Amino acid sequence: MDSGSYCNFCSSRLMEKLALTTNPHPKPYTLKWINNDGGIVVKEQVNVPIFIGSYEENVICDVIPIDIGHIIIGSPWQYDHKYIHDGYTNKISFTEQGSKIILIPLTLQQVRDDDIKLKVTLKKDKNERNKC
C-alpha cells in the first residue's frame, strides 16, 4: 500500500511469471522516482487478479521494473475501498460485501526468506542471460 501513489503498480517480473497479458497504456507517462537515469516510460498496463481468502478482485496496474514488491496499491484503490491503516500494528483493513478483510504484514523472518529467494532467482536469471 502506498497512499502517495496515484495509481497501482505491478512488477514486470510478476507479470511475466503469471503470464499476464499486457495492454498499451492509454496515457503513457514517465516515472522519474524509479531510478537515477531520468526515470522510465510507463507504456503498459495489466489486469492483476487478487485473491485474499474469499475476497477476489481484478486490479489494473501499470507495469514497471521493480524488485521491492510485486504489487503496489495506490490511493485510488485505497479510497474506493475505504481502507483503514493501523500505524502501530501496520495492519490494513477494509470491508467488502459485509466481510472484514485484514492484511497483516510479513514478519521479519518472512521478509528475510523472501529476500534470499529473490537474490537466488535474480542470480539464476542473470546466469541464464549470460549463457545466451
Secondary structure, DSSP 8 states (H G I E B T S, - for coil): --TT-SS-EEEHHHHHHTT--EEEEEEEEEESTT-SSS-EEEEEEEEEEEEETTEEEEEEEEEE--SS-SEE--HHHHHHHT-EEETTTTEEEEEETTEEEEE----HHHHHHHHHHHHHHHHHHHHHHHH-
